[in-house]
Amino acid sequence: LQLPTVTPKAFAILLEYMYTGQLKVTCQELSDVYRSARKLGMKGAMKECIELKHEIEKKKTNDSMLVVQRDSIDA
């Protein structure tokens, strides 16, 4: 089976997801895994990727707000 648009790492992550129902992915792998899941029609994995992306963005926003608040206190 050849899937030129799916990297071996993304395929391994998605294969583990198929067996376990758990998506174990790093921030760096997230977009590649999402694209691969989309290409393979894996809607559950796509949904997990989107939810994880939103969690990451929310955390970054909260971290940025903390930095701004600290800067305001120091001024």
Distance bins in CASP14 RR format, pairs under 12 A and 6 or more apart:
PFRMAT RR
TARGET T0000
AUTHOR 0000-0000-0000
RMODE 2
METHOD distances of the structure
MODEL  1
1 8 0 0 0 0 0 1 0 0 0 0 0
1 11 0 0 0 0 1 0 0 0 0 0 0
1 15 0 0 0 0 0 1 0 0 0 0 0
1 40 0 0 0 0 0 1 0 0 0 0 0
2 8 0 0 0 0 0 1 0 0 0 0 0
2 11 0 0 0 0 0 1 0 0 0 0 0
3 10 0 0 0 0 1 0 0 0 0 0 0
3 11 1 0 0 1 0 0 0 0 0 0 0
3 14 0 0 0 0 0 1 0 0 0 0 0
3 15 0 0 0 0 0 1 0 0 0 0 0
3 35 0 0 0 0 0 1 0 0 0 0 0
3 36 1 0 0 1 0 0 0 0 0 0 0
3 37 0 0 0 0 0 1 0 0 0 0 0
3 39 1 0 0 1 0 0 0 0 0 0 0
3 40 1 0 0 1 0 0 0 0 0 0 0
3 41 0 0 0 0 0 1 0 0 0 0 0
4 11 0 0 0 0 0 1 0 0 0 0 0
4 36 0 0 0 0 0 1 0 0 0 0 0
4 39 0 0 0 0 0 1 0 0 0 0 0
5 11 0 0 0 0 0 1 0 0 0 0 0
5 32 0 0 0 0 0 1 0 0 0 0 0
5 35 1 0 0 1 0 0 0 0 0 0 0
5 36 1 0 0 1 0 0 0 0 0 0 0
5 37 0 0 0 0 0 1 0 0 0 0 0
5 38 0 0 0 0 1 0 0 0 0 0 0
5 39 1 0 1 0 0 0 0 0 0 0 0
5 40 0 0 0 0 1 0 0 0 0 0 0
6 12 0 0 0 0 0 1 0 0 0 0 0
6 13 0 0 0 0 0 1 0 0 0 0 0
6 14 0 0 0 0 1 0 0 0 0 0 0
6 15 0 0 0 0 0 1 0 0 0 0 0
6 32 0 0 0 0 1 0 0 0 0 0 0
6 33 0 0 0 0 1 0 0 0 0 0 0
6 34 0 0 0 0 0 1 0 0 0 0 0
6 35 0 0 0 0 1 0 0 0 0 0 0
6 36 1 0 1 0 0 0 0 0 0 0 0
6 37 0 0 0 0 1 0 0 0 0 0 0
6 38 0 0 0 0 0 1 0 0 0 0 0
6 39 1 0 0 1 0 0 0 0 0 0 0
6 40 1 0 0 1 0 0 0 0 0 0 0
6 41 0 0 0 0 0 1 0 0 0 0 0
6 42 0 0 0 0 0 1 0 0 0 0 0
6 45 0 0 0 0 0 1 0 0 0 0 0
7 13 0 0 0 0 1 0 0 0 0 0 0
7 14 0 0 0 0 0 1 0 0 0 0 0
7 28 0 0 0 0 0 1 0 0 0 0 0
7 29 0 0 0 0 1 0 0 0 0 0 0
7 31 0 0 0 0 0 1 0 0 0 0 0
7 32 1 0 1 0 0 0 0 0 0 0 0
7 33 0 0 0 0 1 0 0 0 0 0 0
7 35 0 0 0 0 1 0 0 0 0 0 0
7 36 1 0 0 1 0 0 0 0 0 0 0
7 39 0 0 0 0 0 1 0 0 0 0 0
8 14 0 0 0 0 0 1 0 0 0 0 0
8 15 0 0 0 0 0 1 0 0 0 0 0
8 29 0 0 0 0 0 1 0 0 0 0 0
8 32 0 0 0 0 0 1 0 0 0 0 0
8 33 0 0 0 0 0 1 0 0 0 0 0
8 36 0 0 0 0 0 1 0 0 0 0 0
9 15 0 0 0 0 0 1 0 0 0 0 0
9 16 0 0 0 0 0 1 0 0 0 0 0
9 24 0 0 0 0 0 1 0 0 0 0 0
9 25 0 0 0 0 1 0 0 0 0 0 0
9 26 0 0 0 0 1 0 0 0 0 0 0
9 28 0 0 0 0 0 1 0 0 0 0 0
9 29 1 0 0 1 0 0 0 0 0 0 0
9 30 0 0 0 0 0 1 0 0 0 0 0
9 32 1 0 0 1 0 0 0 0 0 0 0
9 33 0 0 0 0 1 0 0 0 0 0 0
9 36 0 0 0 0 1 0 0 0 0 0 0
10 16 0 0 0 0 0 1 0 0 0 0 0
10 17 0 0 0 0 0 1 0 0 0 0 0
10 23 0 0 0 0 0 1 0 0 0 0 0
10 25 0 0 0 0 1 0 0 0 0 0 0
10 26 0 0 0 0 0 1 0 0 0 0 0
10 28 0 0 0 0 0 1 0 0 0 0 0
10 29 1 0 0 1 0 0 0 0 0 0 0
10 30 0 0 0 0 1 0 0 0 0 0 0
10 31 0 0 0 0 1 0 0 0 0 0 0
10 32 1 0 1 0 0 0 0 0 0 0 0
10 33 1 0 1 0 0 0 0 0 0 0 0
10 34 0 0 0 0 1 0 0 0 0 0 0
10 35 1 0 0 1 0 0 0 0 0 0 0
10 36 1 1 0 0 0 0 0 0 0 0 0
10 37 0 0 0 0 1 0 0 0 0 0 0
10 38 0 0 0 0 0 1 0 0 0 0 0
10 39 0 0 0 0 1 0 0 0 0 0 0
10 40 0 0 0 0 1 0 0 0 0 0 0
10 42 0 0 0 0 0 1 0 0 0 0 0
10 45 0 0 0 0 1 0 0 0 0 0 0
10 49 0 0 0 0 0 1 0 0 0 0 0
11 17 0 0 0 0 0 1 0 0 0 0 0
11 18 0 0 0 0 0 1 0 0 0 0 0
11 29 0 0 0 0 0 1 0 0 0 0 0
11 32 0 0 0 0 0 1 0 0 0 0 0
11 33 0 0 0 0 1 0 0 0 0 0 0
11 35 0 0 0 0 0 1 0 0 0 0 0
11 36 1 0 0 1 0 0 0 0 0 0 0
11 37 0 0 0 0 0 1 0 0 0 0 0
11 39 0 0 0 0 0 1 0 0 0 0 0
11 40 0 0 0 0 1 0 0 0 0 0 0
11 42 0 0 0 0 0 1 0 0 0 0 0
11 45 0 0 0 0 0 1 0 0 0 0 0
12 18 0 0 0 0 0 1 0 0 0 0 0
12 19 0 0 0 0 0 1 0 0 0 0 0
12 24 0 0 0 0 0 1 0 0 0 0 0
12 25 0 0 0 0 0 1 0 0 0 0 0
12 29 0 0 0 0 0 1 0 0 0 0 0
12 32 0 0 0 0 0 1 0 0 0 0 0
12 33 0 0 0 0 1 0 0 0 0 0 0
12 36 0 0 0 0 0 1 0 0 0 0 0
13 19 0 0 0 0 0 1 0 0 0 0 0
13 20 0 0 0 0 0 1 0 0 0 0 0
13 21 0 0 0 0 0 1 0 0 0 0 0
13 22 0 0 0 0 0 1 0 0 0 0 0
13 23 1 0 0 1 0 0 0 0 0 0 0
13 24 1 0 0 1 0 0 0 0 0 0 0
13 25 1 0 1 0 0 0 0 0 0 0 0
13 26 0 0 0 0 1 0 0 0 0 0 0
13 28 0 0 0 0 0 1 0 0 0 0 0
13 29 1 0 0 1 0 0 0 0 0 0 0
13 30 0 0 0 0 1 0 0 0 0 0 0
13 32 0 0 0 0 1 0 0 0 0 0 0
13 33 1 0 1 0 0 0 0 0 0 0 0
13 34 0 0 0 0 0 1 0 0 0 0 0
13 35 0 0 0 0 0 1 0 0 0 0 0
13 36 0 0 0 0 1 0 0 0 0 0 0
13 37 0 0 0 0 1 0 0 0 0 0 0
13 40 0 0 0 0 0 1 0 0 0 0 0
13 42 0 0 0 0 0 1 0 0 0 0 0
13 45 0 0 0 0 1 0 0 0 0 0 0
13 48 0 0 0 0 0 1 0 0 0 0 0
13 49 0 0 0 0 0 1 0 0 0 0 0
13 52 0 0 0 0 0 1 0 0 0 0 0
14 20 0 0 0 0 0 1 0 0 0 0 0
14 21 0 0 0 0 0 1 0 0 0 0 0
14 22 0 0 0 0 0 1 0 0 0 0 0
14 23 0 0 0 0 1 0 0 0 0 0 0
14 24 0 0 0 0 0 1 0 0 0 0 0
14 25 0 0 0 0 1 0 0 0 0 0 0
14 29 0 0 0 0 0 1 0 0 0 0 0
14 32 0 0 0 0 0 1 0 0 0 0 0
14 33 1 0 0 1 0 0 0 0 0 0 0
14 34 0 0 0 0 0 1 0 0 0 0 0
14 35 0 0 0 0 0 1 0 0 0 0 0
14 36 1 0 0 1 0 0 0 0 0 0 0
14 37 1 0 1 0 0 0 0 0 0 0 0
14 38 0 0 0 0 0 1 0 0 0 0 0
14 39 0 0 0 0 1 0 0 0 0 0 0
14 40 1 0 0 1 0 0 0 0 0 0 0
14 41 0 0 0 0 0 1 0 0 0 0 0
14 42 1 0 0 1 0 0 0 0 0 0 0
14 44 0 0 0 0 0 1 0 0 0 0 0
14 45 1 0 1 0 0 0 0 0 0 0 0
14 46 0 0 0 0 0 1 0 0 0 0 0
14 48 0 0 0 0 0 1 0 0 0 0 0
14 49 0 0 0 0 0 1 0 0 0 0 0
15 21 0 0 0 0 0 1 0 0 0 0 0
15 23 0 0 0 0 0 1 0 0 0 0 0
15 24 0 0 0 0 0 1 0 0 0 0 0
15 33 0 0 0 0 0 1 0 0 0 0 0
15 36 0 0 0 0 0 1 0 0 0 0 0
15 37 0 0 0 0 0 1 0 0 0 0 0
15 40 0 0 0 0 0 1 0 0 0 0 0
15 42 0 0 0 0 0 1 0 0 0 0 0
15 45 0 0 0 0 0 1 0 0 0 0 0
16 22 1 0 0 1 0 0 0 0 0 0 0
16 23 0 0 0 0 1 0 0 0 0 0 0
16 24 1 0 0 1 0 0 0 0 0 0 0
16 25 0 0 0 0 1 0 0 0 0 0 0
16 33 0 0 0 0 0 1 0 0 0 0 0
16 45 0 0 0 0 0 1 0 0 0 0 0
17 23 1 0 1 0 0 0 0 0 0 0 0
17 24 1 0 0 1 0 0 0 0 0 0 0
17 25 0 0 0 0 1 0 0 0 0 0 0
17 33 0 0 0 0 1 0 0 0 0 0 0
17 34 0 0 0 0 0 1 0 0 0 0 0
17 36 0 0 0 0 0 1 0 0 0 0 0
17 37 0 0 0 0 1 0 0 0 0 0 0
17 40 0 0 0 0 0 1 0 0 0 0 0
17 42 1 0 0 1 0 0 0 0 0 0 0
17 43 0 0 0 0 0 1 0 0 0 0 0
17 44 0 0 0 0 1 0 0 0 0 0 0
17 45 1 0 1 0 0 0 0 0 0 0 0
17 46 0 0 0 0 0 1 0 0 0 0 0
17 47 0 0 0 0 0 1 0 0 0 0 0
17 48 1 0 0 1 0 0 0 0 0 0 0
17 49 0 0 0 0 1 0 0 0 0 0 0
17 52 0 0 0 0 0 1 0 0 0 0 0
18 37 0 0 0 0 0 1 0 0 0 0 0
18 40 0 0 0 0 1 0 0 0 0 0 0
18 41 0 0 0 0 0 1 0 0 0 0 0
18 42 1 0 0 1 0 0 0 0 0 0 0
18 44 0 0 0 0 0 1 0 0 0 0 0
18 45 0 0 0 0 1 0 0 0 0 0 0
20 45 0 0 0 0 0 1 0 0 0 0 0
20 48 0 0 0 0 0 1 0 0 0 0 0
21 42 0 0 0 0 0 1 0 0 0 0 0
21 44 0 0 0 0 1 0 0 0 0 0 0
21 45 0 0 0 0 1 0 0 0 0 0 0
21 47 0 0 0 0 0 1 0 0 0 0 0
21 48 0 0 0 0 1 0 0 0 0 0 0
22 44 0 0 0 0 0 1 0 0 0 0 0
22 45 0 0 0 0 0 1 0 0 0 0 0
22 48 0 0 0 0 1 0 0 0 0 0 0
22 52 0 0 0 0 0 1 0 0 0 0 0
23 29 0 0 0 0 0 1 0 0 0 0 0
23 30 0 0 0 0 1 0 0 0 0 0 0
23 33 1 0 0 1 0 0 0 0 0 0 0
23 34 0 0 0 0 0 1 0 0 0 0 0
23 36 0 0 0 0 0 1 0 0 0 0 0
23 37 0 0 0 0 1 0 0 0 0 0 0
23 42 0 0 0 0 1 0 0 0 0 0 0
23 44 0 0 0 0 1 0 0 0 0 0 0
23 45 1 0 0 1 0 0 0 0 0 0 0
23 46 0 0 0 0 0 1 0 0 0 0 0
23 47 0 0 0 0 1 0 0 0 0 0 0
23 48 1 0 1 0 0 0 0 0 0 0 0
23 49 1 0 0 1 0 0 0 0 0 0 0
23 50 0 0 0 0 0 1 0 0 0 0 0
23 51 0 0 0 0 1 0 0 0 0 0 0
23 52 1 0 0 1 0 0 0 0 0 0 0
23 53 0 0 0 0 0 1 0 0 0 0 0
24 30 0 0 0 0 0 1 0 0 0 0 0
24 33 0 0 0 0 1 0 0 0 0 0 0
24 45 0 0 0 0 0 1 0 0 0 0 0
24 48 0 0 0 0 0 1 0 0 0 0 0
24 49 0 0 0 0 0 1 0 0 0 0 0
24 52 0 0 0 0 0 1 0 0 0 0 0
25 31 0 0 0 0 1 0 0 0 0 0 0
25 32 0 0 0 0 1 0 0 0 0 0 0
25 33 1 0 1 0 0 0 0 0 0 0 0
25 34 0 0 0 0 1 0 0 0 0 0 0
25 36 0 0 0 0 0 1 0 0 0 0 0
25 37 0 0 0 0 0 1 0 0 0 0 0
25 45 0 0 0 0 1 0 0 0 0 0 0
25 48 0 0 0 0 1 0 0 0 0 0 0
25 49 1 0 0 1 0 0 0 0 0 0 0
25 51 0 0 0 0 0 1 0 0 0 0 0
25 52 1 0 0 1 0 0 0 0 0 0 0
25 53 0 0 0 0 0 1 0 0 0 0 0
25 55 0 0 0 0 0 1 0 0 0 0 0
25 56 0 0 0 0 0 1 0 0 0 0 0
26 32 0 0 0 0 0 1 0 0 0 0 0
26 33 0 0 0 0 1 0 0 0 0 0 0
26 49 0 0 0 0 0 1 0 0 0 0 0
26 52 0 0 0 0 0 1 0 0 0 0 0
26 56 0 0 0 0 0 1 0 0 0 0 0
27 33 0 0 0 0 0 1 0 0 0 0 0
27 34 0 0 0 0 0 1 0 0 0 0 0
27 49 0 0 0 0 0 1 0 0 0 0 0
27 52 0 0 0 0 1 0 0 0 0 0 0
27 53 0 0 0 0 1 0 0 0 0 0 0
27 55 0 0 0 0 0 1 0 0 0 0 0
27 56 1 0 0 1 0 0 0 0 0 0 0
27 57 0 0 0 0 0 1 0 0 0 0 0
27 59 0 0 0 0 0 1 0 0 0 0 0
27 60 0 0 0 0 0 1 0 0 0 0 0
28 56 0 0 0 0 0 1 0 0 0 0 0
29 35 0 0 0 0 0 1 0 0 0 0 0
29 36 0 0 0 0 1 0 0 0 0 0 0
29 37 0 0 0 0 0 1 0 0 0 0 0
29 49 0 0 0 0 1 0 0 0 0 0 0
29 52 0 0 0 0 0 1 0 0 0 0 0
29 53 0 0 0 0 0 1 0 0 0 0 0
30 36 0 0 0 0 0 1 0 0 0 0 0
30 37 0 0 0 0 0 1 0 0 0 0 0
30 45 0 0 0 0 0 1 0 0 0 0 0
30 46 0 0 0 0 0 1 0 0 0 0 0
30 48 0 0 0 0 1 0 0 0 0 0 0
30 49 1 0 1 0 0 0 0 0 0 0 0
30 50 0 0 0 0 1 0 0 0 0 0 0
30 51 0 0 0 0 0 1 0 0 0 0 0
30 52 1 0 0 1 0 0 0 0 0 0 0
30 53 1 0 0 1 0 0 0 0 0 0 0
30 54 0 0 0 0 0 1 0 0 0 0 0
30 55 0 0 0 0 0 1 0 0 0 0 0
30 56 1 0 0 1 0 0 0 0 0 0 0
30 57 0 0 0 0 0 1 0 0 0 0 0
31 37 0 0 0 0 0 1 0 0 0 0 0
31 38 0 0 0 0 0 1 0 0 0 0 0
31 46 0 0 0 0 0 1 0 0 0 0 0
31 49 0 0 0 0 1 0 0 0 0 0 0
31 50 0 0 0 0 0 1 0 0 0 0 0
31 52 0 0 0 0 0 1 0 0 0 0 0
31 53 0 0 0 0 1 0 0 0 0 0 0
31 56 0 0 0 0 0 1 0 0 0 0 0
32 38 0 0 0 0 0 1 0 0 0 0 0
32 39 0 0 0 0 0 1 0 0 0 0 0
32 49 0 0 0 0 1 0 0 0 0 0 0
33 39 0 0 0 0 0 1 0 0 0 0 0
33 40 0 0 0 0 0 1 0 0 0 0 0
33 42 0 0 0 0 1 0 0 0 0 0 0
33 44 0 0 0 0 0 1 0 0 0 0 0
33 45 1 0 0 1 0 0 0 0 0 0 0
33 46 0 0 0 0 1 0 0 0 0 0 0
33 48 0 0 0 0 1 0 0 0 0 0 0
33 49 1 0 0 1 0 0 0 0 0 0 0
33 50 0 0 0 0 0 1 0 0 0 0 0
33 52 0 0 0 0 1 0 0 0 0 0 0
33 53 0 0 0 0 0 1 0 0 0 0 0
34 40 0 0 0 0 0 1 0 0 0 0 0
34 41 0 0 0 0 0 1 0 0 0 0 0
34 42 0 0 0 0 1 0 0 0 0 0 0
34 43 0 0 0 0 0 1 0 0 0 0 0
34 44 0 0 0 0 0 1 0 0 0 0 0
34 45 1 0 0 1 0 0 0 0 0 0 0
34 46 1 0 0 1 0 0 0 0 0 0 0
34 47 0 0 0 0 0 1 0 0 0 0 0
34 48 0 0 0 0 1 0 0 0 0 0 0
34 49 1 1 0 0 0 0 0 0 0 0 0
34 50 1 0 0 1 0 0 0 0 0 0 0
34 51 0 0 0 0 0 1 0 0 0 0 0
34 52 0 0 0 0 1 0 0 0 0 0 0
34 53 1 0 0 1 0 0 0 0 0 0 0
35 41 0 0 0 0 0 1 0 0 0 0 0
35 42 0 0 0 0 0 1 0 0 0 0 0
35 45 0 0 0 0 0 1 0 0 0 0 0
35 46 0 0 0 0 1 0 0 0 0 0 0
35 49 0 0 0 0 1 0 0 0 0 0 0
36 42 0 0 0 0 1 0 0 0 0 0 0
36 45 0 0 0 0 1 0 0 0 0 0 0
36 46 0 0 0 0 1 0 0 0 0 0 0
36 49 0 0 0 0 1 0 0 0 0 0 0
37 43 0 0 0 0 1 0 0 0 0 0 0
37 44 1 0 0 1 0 0 0 0 0 0 0
37 45 1 1 0 0 0 0 0 0 0 0 0
37 46 1 0 1 0 0 0 0 0 0 0 0
37 47 0 0 0 0 1 0 0 0 0 0 0
37 48 0 0 0 0 1 0 0 0 0 0 0
37 49 1 0 0 1 0 0 0 0 0 0 0
37 50 0 0 0 0 1 0 0 0 0 0 0
37 52 0 0 0 0 0 1 0 0 0 0 0
38 44 0 0 0 0 0 1 0 0 0 0 0
38 45 0 0 0 0 1 0 0 0 0 0 0
38 46 1 0 1 0 0 0 0 0 0 0 0
38 47 0 0 0 0 0 1 0 0 0 0 0
38 49 0 0 0 0 1 0 0 0 0 0 0
38 50 0 0 0 0 0 1 0 0 0 0 0
39 45 0 0 0 0 0 1 0 0 0 0 0
39 46 0 0 0 0 0 1 0 0 0 0 0
40 46 0 0 0 0 1 0 0 0 0 0 0
41 47 0 0 0 0 0 1 0 0 0 0 0
42 48 0 0 0 0 1 0 0 0 0 0 0
42 49 0 0 0 0 1 0 0 0 0 0 0
43 49 0 0 0 0 0 1 0 0 0 0 0
43 50 0 0 0 0 0 1 0 0 0 0 0
44 50 0 0 0 0 1 0 0 0 0 0 0
44 51 0 0 0 0 1 0 0 0 0 0 0
44 52 0 0 0 0 0 1 0 0 0 0 0
45 51 0 0 0 0 0 1 0 0 0 0 0
45 52 0 0 0 0 0 1 0 0 0 0 0
46 52 0 0 0 0 0 1 0 0 0 0 0
46 53 0 0 0 0 0 1 0 0 0 0 0
47 53 0 0 0 0 0 1 0 0 0 0 0
47 54 0 0 0 0 0 1 0 0 0 0 0
48 54 0 0 0 0 0 1 0 0 0 0 0
48 55 0 0 0 0 0 1 0 0 0 0 0
49 55 0 0 0 0 0 1 0 0 0 0 0
49 56 0 0 0 0 0 1 0 0 0 0 0
50 56 0 0 0 0 0 1 0 0 0 0 0
50 57 0 0 0 0 0 1 0 0 0 0 0
51 57 0 0 0 0 0 1 0 0 0 0 0
51 58 0 0 0 0 0 1 0 0 0 0 0
52 58 0 0 0 0 0 1 0 0 0 0 0
52 59 0 0 0 0 0 1 0 0 0 0 0
53 59 0 0 0 0 0 1 0 0 0 0 0
53 60 0 0 0 0 0 1 0 0 0 0 0
54 60 0 0 0 0 0 1 0 0 0 0 0
54 61 0 0 0 0 0 1 0 0 0 0 0
55 61 0 0 0 0 0 1 0 0 0 0 0
55 62 0 0 0 0 0 1 0 0 0 0 0
56 62 0 0 0 0 0 1 0 0 0 0 0
56 63 0 0 0 0 0 1 0 0 0 0 0
57 63 0 0 0 0 0 1 0 0 0 0 0
57 64 0 0 0 0 0 1 0 0 0 0 0
58 64 0 0 0 0 0 1 0 0 0 0 0
58 65 0 0 0 0 0 1 0 0 0 0 0
59 65 0 0 0 0 0 1 0 0 0 0 0
59 66 0 0 0 0 0 1 0 0 0 0 0
60 66 0 0 0 0 0 1 0 0 0 0 0
60 67 0 0 0 0 0 1 0 0 0 0 0
61 67 0 0 0 0 0 1 0 0 0 0 0
61 68 0 0 0 0 0 1 0 0 0 0 0
62 68 0 0 0 0 0 1 0 0 0 0 0
62 69 0 0 0 0 0 1 0 0 0 0 0
63 69 0 0 0 0 0 1 0 0 0 0 0
63 70 0 0 0 0 0 1 0 0 0 0 0
64 70 0 0 0 0 0 1 0 0 0 0 0
64 71 0 0 0 0 0 1 0 0 0 0 0
65 71 0 0 0 0 0 1 0 0 0 0 0
65 72 0 0 0 0 0 1 0 0 0 0 0
66 72 0 0 0 0 0 1 0 0 0 0 0
66 73 0 0 0 0 0 1 0 0 0 0 0
67 73 0 0 0 0 0 1 0 0 0 0 0
67 74 0 0 0 0 0 1 0 0 0 0 0
68 74 0 0 0 0 0 1 0 0 0 0 0
68 75 0 0 0 0 0 1 0 0 0 0 0
69 75 0 0 0 0 0 1 0 0 0 0 0
END
